[in-house]
Amino acid sequence: MLAKLQSGLRIVLLSVIVASGCYSQSVPGSVDAAYGTVPGRRTISSQNELIFVAEPGFPPGVFAVPLNVTQALAFDTDGTGSAICSRIDDKPFELNGNVKYYKFRCDRSLGEGNLPPDLLFVASTDLQPKVGEKLEWNRLNGSVLPLSNGETAKDLHAYTAVASPKLLNGSVLVSAAWFSGQYPPAKERDELRDELMAYGHYKLLDRALFIGQSDTQPVTSLYKANHPVEVREGLEWALLPEDASEKDKAQISAIYEIPKGYLVRVTYAHDHEGFGSDDSTYLYIYDGQWRLFATAERTRIW
């Protein structure tokens, strides 16, 4: 995002990314969650490094969080760290309009570097992960799923990907889906960008996420469904190929071990007409059944 810094050129970057509209979403059965923020500004140091200057009262490890709880479980959305953070004041304050924020202090090990870590705060401390790992996916040819409705069409596609996280002790994690629609996607006119962009329009059919001895030997089915659904956000996009859209990007990005099963993190970004994106993080739990644990959304502007 940053332009190349030429020798002798001093650039002051007043704001690279402004996070606004950070809020928790009320989804039946899930707990409240929200992104934390640190009031301040980003700038370029005399050594041409991007640094962050926080406002007074926000030393490293202190975040503004719009959750009215005494403790929250924080996830590093750029990594796999998590920790319980505690609220350090009782009086709320305003940021970004009329949203009420509270100060929380977190373990500084959650983030390193010149910029504050990107943390998602969840209003529950019951399911702190034992260990977490980022997922690296490899695409496979063909499908490991049968197509339950027997549908055949020229725009019918199968996608399978496999990851091998160490925390599964030799087992693999497999994402598989059947979907219909024009793929690779056609270019469409983005009026605000005044350029062509591949949006992608799909219907998701059979899909599954499972742990197996191999990609063809399922052992534990985390998620499975076969009712048709229009692909709109979150997990739906994450089950499709990475190049299914230039407008929407999603990934099953991490897996965590929890006391009675697994927690899966899904990250999703929707291009916001060229000046930012709508970002979401979804946390799903499998402890014998698959369910949404928490999700939050924000708008990032640059």
N, C-alpha and C positions, 0 to 999 in steps of 0.2 A: 504494500500500500504506500509505503514511503518512497519518495523519489530518491534516486541515487544522489548522495551528497558529494559534490565536487570539492576538490582540494581548495581550502581557503574560503569556502562559501559557508556562511553561518545562516542556518534556517531555523526560525523559531516556529514550531508547530503548536498553535494555540489549542487545537482540539483535533485529535485523530478520530476518536470514536466518542460520541455522546450517547450514553445509555439512558433511555427514557421509557416511561411506561412499564417499569418493572413491577410486576404484580403476580399474585397467586391466582390460579384458576380454580373455581369451585366445580369439581367434578364429583358426582355421586360416588361415594365409597373411597375417595382419595383424601389425603391430608393436604393442608395448605402448604404452599411452597412459594418462594420468591427468590430472585437474584439479589445478592448483596451488592452494594456499591460503596465507593470511597469518593467523597466530594473532593475535587481538586482539578488539576490541569496537567496535561502532558506537554512536554517541551523537549528541545534538543539541547544536550549538555555541550560544554566547551570541547568535549572529546567526540562530538558528533554522535552521541548515543541518545536514544529515546529514553527519557526518564519521566517519572511522575512526581508531582509536587502536591502532597495532600494538604487539605485545609487543616488549620489548627484543631486539635482534639481528635485527630485520626492518625495516630502512630501506626507503624506496621502491625498488622493483625487485628485492627479495629475496623468494623464495617457498619454501614448504615443498612438496616434490614427492615422492610415493612411487614414484620410479623410480631404480634403482641403475645409473645410467649417468653418464659424465663430462660429456656434453653432450646437450641435447635441443632439439628444434624446438618452439617455443611459438607457439600461435595465439591471437589475441584473439578470443574467441567472440562478443563484442559488436560487433566491427568487422571489419576485414580485415587488420590488421597481423600480421606474423609475424617471428620472429627466432630465432637460435640462442642458447640460454642455457647457461651453464656452471655446473657444481656447484662450490661453494666450500668444502665440508668433506667429510671422509672418514667421519666418524662419524655413523651414523644416529640419529634420536631418534624418540620415540613421540608420536603424536597420534591422537585418536579410537580409543583402545583399543591394540591391539598392532601397528598398521600402522607400518612403518618409513619415515620421511621423511628427505629430504636437502635441504639449502639450495642453491637455485639463484639466480644473479644474472642478470637480464635487462635489456635496453635499456629505459630508462624511457620511451622514445617509444612503447612498446606500449600505454600507458594514461595517461589524463589525468583530472584531477578529484580529488575528496575521497576516493573509494573505490578500493581496489585493482582493477586490471583483472581480468576473468574470463578466465583463460588455460587452455588445454588444452596439455599437454606430451606430445610424441611422442618415443619412444626411437629416433629416427633423424634424421640431419641431411642425408640424401642428396637430398631433394626440396624444398629451400627455394623457395617460390614467387617468381616475378619480380614479380608484381602481383596484387592481389585486389580484388574488388568485391562489394558487397552486391547481392542480387537483388530487384527489384521486379516482381511478377507481375501480369499483367492477364488476366482470364478471357475466353475466347473462346466463342462459341456453336458447338455441334456438336463433331465430332471429326475429327482429321486422320488417325486410325488406322482401318483396316478391322478388323472383328471376325473373327478367324481361324476360330473354331469355328462361326460362323453362329448362335450362340445368340440366342434372342429370349425375352424375359420382361418382365412388367410392372414388375419391379424392376431392370431393366437401365438403366445410366446411362453417359454419356460425360462426361469432363472434360478440357478443354484449357486451358493457360495459357501465356503467352509473356512472356519478359523480354528486355530489350535492353541488356545490359551493354556499356559502351564498349570493354572489352578485346577484344570480338569483332569490332571494326572494321566495324560495319554489319550483321553477321549477328545472328540472334536465337537465343535458347535456348528450346526448346519442351518442355513437360512434357505428356504426353497419356496418358490411361488410360480403359479400360472397366472398370466394376465393377458388381457386383450387390448388392442389399440395400435395405432401406427408407431412402430418402433423399428429403427431409430426415429425419433420424433421429427416432424416437419418444422421448418422455420416459419414463424409468424411475426407480423409487424408489432413491435412494442412501440406504441405511440409516444410515450413520454421519453423513451430513449431515442426514438426515431431511428431504429435499427431492427434488423431481423434477429429473432431469438427463438430457440427451441423450447416451447412450453411443455409439451407432452400431455396427452389426455388418455387415461387408462381406466380399465375396470379390473379390479383384483379378484381372482377366482380362488382356487385352492391355494393355501399357503400354510407354512409350518416353520417353527423354530424348535430344533431338538438337539439334545446331546446324544452322541452315538459312539460306538466303538470305531465306526468309520462313517463315511458319508452315506452309506447304504444300509447301515445297521443301527437304527434308532434304539436308544435305551430309555431315555427320559424325554417325553414330549413337553416342552415348556409352553408352547402355544400352537394351536391348530384350529383352522376354520376353513369352511368351503362355501359360505354364502357370498354371492357377488356383492361387491361394494365399489363405488367410485373412489378412485385414489385422490385424496385431498390433502392429507397432512401426516406428520409423525411417522408412526410405524408403517403405515401403508406405503409411503415413499421409500422407507428404509428397506423394504422387502424387494424393491426393484433394482435394476442395474444402475450404477452410478451415473451413466450417461443417458438416463431416461428423461432428463430435463435439465435445462440451463437455468430455469426459474426456481425450481424447488430442489433442495439438496438435503438428503437425510442419510443417516447411518446408524446401525446398531453399533455403538462406539465403544462400549465397555461392559464387562461382566464382573460382578462382585459375589463373593461367597458370604452368605449370611447364616445365622445359626441353624435354620431349618430349610435351607434351599439356596436360591440365587436371586440376585437383583440385576436387572439388565437396564442399561442406560441407552436411550435413543436421543440423538441430537438432530434438529431439523432447522433449516433456514429457508425462508421464502424471500426472494429478491424483491426489494421495495422500490421498484421503478428507478433503479440506478443511483439512489442516494443513500442506501442503507439496506437493512434486512429486518424481517420479523424472525426472531430466533426463539426456539422452544427447546426445553429439555424435558424428556419423559422418563420416569423411573417406574419400571415394571417389576413386580415380585412374583417369583414362583416358589411356593412352599407346599406343593401338592395341587395348587391351582394357580392359574395365571391371572393377575389383576393389576390394574394401574395403582401404583402407590402414591405418586405425586407428579405434578407437572406445573411448569411456569413458563411464561412468555414475556418477551420484551421487544422493543424496537431499538435497533442500533442505527445511528445516523453518522455518516462520515462525509 
